[in-house]
Amino acid sequence: MSEDIKKGLLGIVVDETTVSQVMPDINSLTYRGYAVQDLCEKCSFEEVAYLVLNKELPNKTQLNKFKKQLEENRNITINLREIVKHMPKRSHPMDVARTVVSVMGLEDKETNSNSPAANMRKAIRIFAKTPTAIAAFFRSRKGKNVIPPKKKLSFSENFFYMCFGKVPKKEIVKAFDVSLILYAEHSFNVSTFTARTITSSLSDIHGAITGAIASLKGPLHGGANEEVMHMFKKIKKPENAAKWILDALEKKKIIMGFGHRVYSKGDSRVPTMKKYYLKVAELLKEKNLPKMSQIIEDIMLEKKNIHPNVDYTTGPIYHLMGFDTDFFTPIFVISRITGWSAHIMEQHAANKLIRPLSKYSGEKHRKVMLLNQR
Ligand SMILES: CC(C)(COP(=O)(O)OP(=O)(O)OC[C@H]1O[C@@H](n2cnc3c(N)ncnc32)[C@H](O)[C@@H]1OP(=O)(O)O)[C@@H](O)C(=O)NCCC(=O)NCCS
C-alpha cells in the first residue's frame, strides 16, 4: 500500500474538540478538563451528562432543572411503544436501539431544525427517551409487560426499574452509574466520528445518532462488551481459562476486550471500572468471573503485552447485574448519547464537510461493450 494512505485514519488528527481529551502516554481521560476518575467518585451520571452536554458541571439549581427535564421527557409515545412491542423478538437490541432513535426523529417536531437551542432540546429528548424504549424491548421480547418510567428515580435507578421492576442495592446502582460515566465520551472514536461525519452534511441529530448506534454495534467497538461475556460463557470456569486463552492465542485469534487504537499502555477507564466490578462481584458472592478475568488479563499481558479495555470489565459487571448479554451494548448507547450529542453540536458550530480522498486502484479506461457483445 502506498505510503501516503493512512488506512483506518491511523494517527491522523482531523479536527479540534473541547469535549474530551485522551492522553495515552499518561493514561489520562478528561471530560471538559475533569479527570474521569474524579468524576466517577464525586458525581452522579446526571451531573456528568450535564457537563458533557453543557461544558460545565451544574450547580444544585441547574442539576435539579436538568433532572426535571429528563424526567418529563422519559415517556415514549404509544406509537413507539407499540412499534417496539411488535419488533421481531430475535432482533438484536442494538438494531432496536438504532430503529427507535430513527422513529423518534420521525415523531420529533424539531427534526429539521439544527439551531443550537433545538439541537440541545432534541439531545435531551433522545437521551431521556432511549432508555425507556430499550427497556421496553428488554421486557416485551420475553412476553413481559412494559414498565413505564418513574419520576423521582435517578437515571440509573429508573433504568433498573424499567427493566426489572425494582431498584437494586445502592452499591449496584453506583457501579452502574460509574459504568455510564466511563462510557459517556471518548473523543473521535468510530461511532463519534460517524456522528460527526453525518452531521457535516448538515443532516439532523436523530440521523447522526442512528448512524452512530449502527457503528457502535460492531465487535471492534462497543459490541466488544457482549463478546467478552460470550468468551466467559465458553470458558465456563477458572480452571479452563489458561488453556482456553493460550489455545486462542496460538490460533492467532483476537481476544475481545483487549487492545485499543489509542491506548498502548492500558485503558485509563479500566482501574476504576475494575474496582467497581470486584465490589459488585464480592457483594453478590461471585468468585468465578473475577478469577477468570484475572487469569486471562495476566496471560494477555505476559504473552502479548496487550492490556484490557473498558469493555473487558463492563461485560461481566452487566452480567452480574442481571442484564441479558445482548443488552450490554445498548447500555453503552444510553450513556454515549451524551458524548455523541456534544460532538454533533460542536460539529454544527464550526462545520466543514468531511470528505476525504481515496486513491483509485481499479481498472482503467475500459470501453463499454454493448449487451449482446458481452
Ligand atoms: C481495538 C482494536 C480494533 C485496535 O486495533 P488496531 O489499533 O487496529 O490494532 P491492530 O489490530 O493493528 O493490532 C496491533 C497488533 O496487536 C494485536 N492485537 C490487538 N488487539 C488484540 C487482541 N484483542 N487480541 C489479540 N491480539 C490483538 C493484533 O493482532 C496486531 O498484531 P500483529 O501486529 O502481529 O498483526 C483491537 O485491539 C481489537 O480488535 N481488540 C478487540 C476488540 C475490542 O475489545 N474492542 C473494543 C475497543 S475499546
The ligand as a Gaussian input file, in Angstrom:
#p B3LYP/6-31G(d) Opt

LIG

0 1
 C       -9.393000      -2.296000      19.377000
 C       -8.627000      -2.839000      18.196000
 C       -9.543000      -2.916000      16.980000
 C       -7.484000      -1.865000      17.888000
 O       -6.990000      -2.230000      16.692000
 P       -5.761000      -1.530000      15.941000
 O       -5.376000      -0.253000      16.565000
 O       -6.107000      -1.501000      14.512000
 O       -4.579000      -2.524000      16.232000
 P       -4.252000      -3.800000      15.414000
 O       -5.475000      -4.588000      15.146000
 O       -3.425000      -3.391000      14.224000
 O       -3.344000      -4.586000      16.429000
 C       -1.920000      -4.499000      16.525000
 C       -1.385000      -5.881000      16.860000
 O       -1.893000      -6.304000      18.144000
 C       -2.681000      -7.492000      18.011000
 N       -3.892000      -7.330000      18.795000
 C       -4.570000      -6.181000      19.009000
 N       -5.651000      -6.410000      19.766000
 C       -5.623000      -7.733000      20.051000
 C       -6.484000      -8.557000      20.780000
 N       -7.559000      -8.071000      21.366000
 N       -6.195000      -9.873000      20.866000
 C       -5.096000     -10.380000      20.271000
 N       -4.231000      -9.634000      19.543000
 C       -4.507000      -8.325000      19.444000
 C       -3.045000      -7.567000      16.527000
 O       -3.274000      -8.894000      16.118000
 C       -1.815000      -6.967000      15.870000
 O       -0.814000      -7.956000      15.874000
 P        0.200000      -8.056000      14.626000
 O        0.934000      -6.743000      14.625000
 O        1.030000      -9.240000      14.979000
 O       -0.654000      -8.235000      13.415000
 C       -8.027000      -4.222000      18.504000
 O       -7.195000      -4.131000      19.620000
 C       -9.124000      -5.256000      18.727000
 O       -9.631000      -5.848000      17.767000
 N       -9.494000      -5.516000      20.022000
 C      -10.570000      -6.427000      20.340000
 C      -11.916000      -5.734000      20.224000
 C      -12.190000      -4.804000      21.361000
 O      -12.004000      -5.141000      22.509000
 N      -12.674000      -3.621000      21.015000
 C      -13.046000      -2.612000      21.975000
 C      -12.110000      -1.459000      21.893000
 S      -12.441000      -0.289000      23.178000

